[in-house]
C-alpha cells in the first residue's frame, strides 16, 4: 500500500507537470499556457472518488471507464468528449497493475491478442475522432443507451468466468473453431493451458465493433472480448481475462492519445483521477477475491442501468 501511495504521488507530479507544460482549458483562473491551479485544488474530491471507482472496477473485472465517464459528465460537469477522453486516459493508468501482473504471470495469449488488436486499434482511433464531431446531446444519448444495455447484460447473463466454454457457440461455430491446431500457454507458476486455436474472423469483427464503441463512449471492448473468448473460443477464463486486459490496454492507450491530440486534456481532473486509480487498482485486486462475482455483476448492472436512465432523462426529458 505504501508503494502504491508513493506511485500515486509520482503520478500527481507527472500529470501536473504535463498540464503546466501543455496548458488547459475550462475551469479555474487558468494562466495562458499554464496549469489552472484554482480548478485543480477545487476538484480534490475526484481523488477519493477515483479510489472507490477503481477499487470496485478491479474487484469486479469491468471497465473502469464505465464509472469515470458518467462521473465526469454528471458529477464534474465535463462535456461528453472531455469526459470520455479523461475516462480513457484514467483507465490506461488504472489497468497498469493488472496488465503488468498478467504479463509477468505469462498467461496472455499473444497470438490471439495480435489478431484482436488488428481490428481494435484502427477502430478505437476512428471512434475517438468521431466522439469530437458528434453532437454532444447525441453522444450523451448513445452513452446512456449503452449503459442501460450493459446493465441489462450484467443482470441477466452469467459472468463470463462462470460460463462453460463452448456451450453457446452452436454447431456452425463449433465446427469452425475445431481443426485449426492447438494453442498452449505455459504460465510462470507452472500451469499449462491447451485449447483449440480459435477461428479468427468473428473475433476480429467483434473487437472492431467493441473498440469503436470504446473510442466513442469509452466502454464496451473488455466486456465483448472476454465473453467471446470464453464462450465462443473455449479459452480458459484466466487466459481470456489476461488477453482481454492486454488488448484493452493497447487499444485504450491509442484512444486516449487521439483524445489528447484532438482536444486539450482536462489535466486539472486527471491529475486527481490517475493517482486515485493507482491506489484503487492495488486495493481492488486484493479485495476482489473476497467478493462473490455474481453478486457484484448484478449490483453493477443495476447501477449502470440507473445511471444510463439518469443521463437519458436529464438530457432528453427534463431538458
C-alpha positions in Angstrom: 0.0 0.0 0.0 2.9 2.4 0.8 4.4 1.6 -2.6 1.0 2.4 -4.3 0.8 5.7 -2.4 4.3 6.6 -3.5 3.4 5.8 -7.1 0.3 7.8 -6.9 2.2 10.9 -5.6 4.6 10.5 -8.5 1.6 10.3 -10.9 0.3 13.6 -9.5 3.6 15.3 -10.1 3.9 13.9 -13.7 0.3 14.9 -14.6 0.6 18.4 -13.1 3.9 18.9 -14.8 2.4 17.8 -18.1 -0.6 20.0 -17.6 1.6 23.0 -16.8 3.6 22.4 -20.0 0.7 21.8 -22.3 -1.9 24.2 -20.8 -5.5 23.6 -20.2 -9.0 24.9 -21.0 -12.0 25.1 -18.8 -12.4 25.8 -15.2 -10.5 27.9 -12.7 -8.4 31.0 -13.3 -6.0 29.4 -15.8 -2.9 31.4 -16.8 -2.4 31.3 -20.6 -0.2 28.3 -21.2 -0.2 27.4 -17.5 -1.9 24.9 -15.2 -5.3 26.0 -13.7 -4.3 25.6 -10.1 -7.6 27.0 -8.7 -9.6 24.4 -10.6 -7.2 21.7 -9.6 -7.5 22.4 -5.9 -11.2 22.8 -6.1 -11.6 19.3 -7.5 -9.7 17.4 -4.8 -12.7 15.2 -4.2 -12.1 13.5 -7.5 -9.2 11.7 -5.8 -11.1 9.7 -3.2 -13.9 9.1 -5.7 -11.4 7.6 -8.1 -10.0 5.3 -5.4 -13.5 4.0 -4.8 -14.4 3.6 -8.5 -11.1 1.9 -9.3 -11.4 -0.5 -6.4 -14.9 -1.6 -7.5 -13.9 -1.9 -11.1 -10.8 -4.0 -10.5 -12.7 -6.1 -7.9 -15.5 -6.9 -10.3 -13.5 -7.1 -13.5 -15.3 -4.4 -15.5 -14.0 -1.4 -17.4 -13.1 1.5 -15.1 -14.2 3.9 -17.8 -17.8 2.8 -17.2 -17.6 4.6 -13.9 -15.4 7.6 -14.8 -17.1 8.8 -18.0 -20.6 9.3 -16.4 -18.9 10.6 -13.2 -17.0 13.2 -15.2 -20.2 14.2 -17.1 -22.7 14.2 -14.3 -20.5 14.9 -11.2 -17.7 17.1 -12.6 -19.7 18.8 -15.4 -17.4 18.0 -18.3 -18.6 17.8 -21.9 -19.1 14.3 -23.3 -16.0 14.3 -25.4 -13.9 15.7 -22.5 -15.4 13.1 -20.1 -14.8 10.2 -22.5 -11.2 11.3 -23.1 -10.5 11.7 -19.4 -12.1 8.4 -18.7 -9.9 6.6 -21.2 -6.7 8.4 -20.0 -7.5 7.4 -16.4 -8.3 3.8 -17.4 -4.9 3.5 -19.1 -3.1 4.2 -15.9 -5.6 2.2 -13.8 -5.1 -1.0 -15.6 -1.3 -0.8 -15.3 -1.0 -3.1 -12.3 -3.3 -5.7 -13.8 -1.5 -5.7 -17.2 1.9 -5.9 -15.6 0.7 -8.8 -13.4 -0.8 -10.8 -16.3 2.3 -10.4 -18.5 4.5 -11.4 -15.6 2.3 -14.5 -15.0 2.8 -15.4 -18.7 -0.9 -16.1 -19.2 -1.6 -13.7 -22.2 -2.4 -15.4 -25.5 -0.3 -13.0 -27.6 -1.2 -14.8 -30.9 -4.9 -14.2 -30.3 -4.2 -10.7 -29.0 -2.4 -9.8 -32.2 -5.4 -10.6 -34.3 -7.8 -8.8 -32.0 -5.6 -5.7 -32.0 -5.6 -5.7 -35.8 -9.3 -4.7 -35.6 -9.3 -2.9 -32.3 -6.6 -0.2 -32.8 -7.9 1.3 -36.0 -11.5 1.1 -34.8 -10.8 2.8 -31.4 -8.9 5.6 -33.3 -11.9 6.2 -35.6 -14.3 6.1 -32.6 -12.2 8.6 -30.6 -12.1 11.0 -33.6 -15.9 10.6 -34.0 -16.5 11.5 -30.4 -15.3 15.0 -31.1 -17.5 15.6 -34.1 -20.8 14.0 -32.9 -23.3 16.4 -31.4 -22.9 16.3 -27.5 -26.6 15.6 -27.0 -26.4 12.7 -29.4 -23.2 11.4 -27.7 -24.9 11.6 -24.3 -27.9 9.6 -25.8 -25.6 6.9 -27.2 -23.7 6.7 -23.8 -27.0 6.5 -21.9 -28.4 3.7 -24.1 -25.1 1.9 -23.9 -25.1 1.9 -20.1 -28.7 0.7 -20.0 -27.8 -2.2 -22.4 -24.7 -3.1 -20.5 -26.7 -3.0 -17.2 -29.2 -5.4 -18.7 -26.4 -7.7 -19.9 -24.8 -7.8 -16.5 -28.1 -8.6 -14.7 -29.5 -11.3 -17.0 -26.3 -13.1 -18.1 -23.9 -15.1 -16.1 -20.4 -13.7 -15.6 -18.0 -15.0 -18.3 -15.9 -16.7 -15.7 -18.8 -18.9 -14.8 -19.7 -19.9 -18.4 -19.0 -23.4 -19.6 -16.6 -22.9 -22.6 -18.2 -23.7 -25.9 -21.7 -24.2 -24.5 -23.4 -21.4 -26.5 -21.5 -21.4 -29.8 -23.8 -23.5 -31.9 -23.0 -26.3 -34.4 -21.6 -23.9 -37.1 -19.2 -22.1 -34.8 -18.3 -25.4 -33.1 -17.2 -26.8 -36.4 -15.3 -23.6 -37.4 -13.5 -23.5 -34.0 -12.2 -27.1 -34.4 -9.4 -28.5 -36.5 -7.3 -25.3 -36.5 -4.5 -26.6 -34.4 -3.7 -26.2 -30.7 -2.6 -23.3 -28.6 -0.5 -23.9 -25.5 0.1 -21.3 -22.8 2.6 -22.1 -20.0 2.2 -19.8 -17.1 5.0 -18.7 -14.8 3.6 -20.7 -11.9 3.8 -24.0 -13.9 0.1 -24.3 -15.0 -0.3 -25.3 -18.6 -3.4 -24.3 -20.8 -4.0 -26.2 -24.0 -7.0 -25.5 -26.2 -8.1 -25.4 -29.8 -6.9 -22.3 -31.7 -10.0 -20.2 -32.3 -11.5 -19.1 -35.7 -10.2 -15.6 -36.0 -12.6 -13.6 -38.2 -15.5 -13.3 -35.8 -13.1 -12.3 -33.0 -11.6 -9.6 -35.2 -15.1 -8.3 -36.1 -16.3 -8.2 -32.5 -13.1 -6.5 -31.3 -13.5 -3.9 -34.1 -17.1 -3.2 -33.0 -16.2 -3.1 -29.3 -13.2 -0.9 -29.9 -15.2 1.6 -32.0 -17.8 1.9 -29.2 -15.0 2.2 -26.7 -13.4 5.1 -28.6 -16.8 6.7 -28.9 -18.1 6.3 -25.3 -15.1 4.8 -23.5 -16.7 1.4 -22.8 -17.6 -1.9 -24.4 -14.3 -3.6 -25.6 -13.3 -5.7 -22.5 -16.9 -7.0 -21.9 -17.2 -8.1 -25.6 -13.7 -9.6 -25.8 -13.7 -11.5 -22.6 -17.2 -13.0 -23.2 -16.4 -14.1 -26.8 -13.0 -15.6 -25.9 -14.6 -17.8 -23.2 -17.9 -18.7 -24.7 -17.0 -18.9 -28.4 -13.3 -19.7 -28.4 -13.4 -22.0 -25.4 -10.3 -20.3 -23.9 -9.7 -20.8 -20.2 -11.0 -17.8 -18.2 -7.6 -17.0 -16.7 -6.1 -16.7 -20.2 -9.1 -15.0 -21.6 -9.2 -12.2 -19.0 -5.5 -11.6 -19.3 -5.7 -11.4 -23.1 -8.6 -9.1 -22.9 -6.8 -6.8 -20.5 -3.7 -6.8 -22.8 -5.8 -5.8 -25.8 -7.8 -3.2 -23.9 -4.6 -1.6 -22.5 -3.2 -1.0 -26.0 -6.5 0.0 -27.6 -7.4 2.4 -24.7 -3.9 3.9 -25.0 -4.5 4.6 -28.7 -7.9 6.1 -28.0 -6.6 8.2 -25.1 -3.8 9.5 -27.4 -6.3 10.5 -30.0 -8.5 12.3 -27.5 -5.4 14.1 -26.1 -4.3 15.2 -29.6 -7.8 16.3 -30.8 -8.7 18.3 -27.7 -6.9 19.8 -24.7 -6.9 17.2 -21.9 -8.6 18.2 -18.7 -5.4 18.0 -16.7 -6.8 19.5 -13.5 -9.2 16.5 -13.3 -6.9 13.6 -14.4 -4.2 14.9 -12.1 -6.5 13.7 -9.3 -8.1 10.6 -11.0 -4.9 9.0 -12.2 -3.2 8.7 -8.8 -6.6 7.6 -7.4 -6.8 4.6 -9.7 -3.2 3.7 -9.0 -4.2 3.2 -5.3 -7.7 1.8 -6.0 -6.3 -0.7 -8.5 -4.0 -2.2 -5.9 -6.8 -2.4 -3.3 -9.3 -3.8 -5.9 -7.0 -6.7 -6.9 -6.7 -7.7 -3.2 -10.4 -7.5 -2.2 -11.8 -8.8 -5.5 -11.3 -12.5 -4.5 -13.5 -12.0 -1.4 -16.5 -10.6 -3.3 -18.9 -13.1 -5.0 -18.7 -12.3 -8.7 -22.4 -13.0 -9.4 -23.5 -10.5 -6.6 -21.0 -7.9 -7.9 -22.2 -8.3 -11.5 -25.9 -7.9 -10.6 -25.2 -4.9 -8.4 -23.1 -3.2 -11.1 -25.8 -3.9 -13.7 -28.4 -2.1 -11.6 -26.1 0.8 -11.0 -25.2 1.2 -14.7 -28.8 0.9 -15.8 -29.8 3.6 -13.3 -27.0 5.9 -14.4 -27.9 5.3 -18.1 -31.5 6.2 -17.4 -30.5 9.2 -15.4 -28.4 10.5 -18.3 -31.3 10.0 -20.8 -33.9 11.6 -18.5 -31.8 14.6 -17.7 -30.8 15.2 -21.3 -34.0 14.4 -23.2 -36.9 14.6 -20.8 -36.1 17.3 -18.2 -34.1 19.5 -20.6 
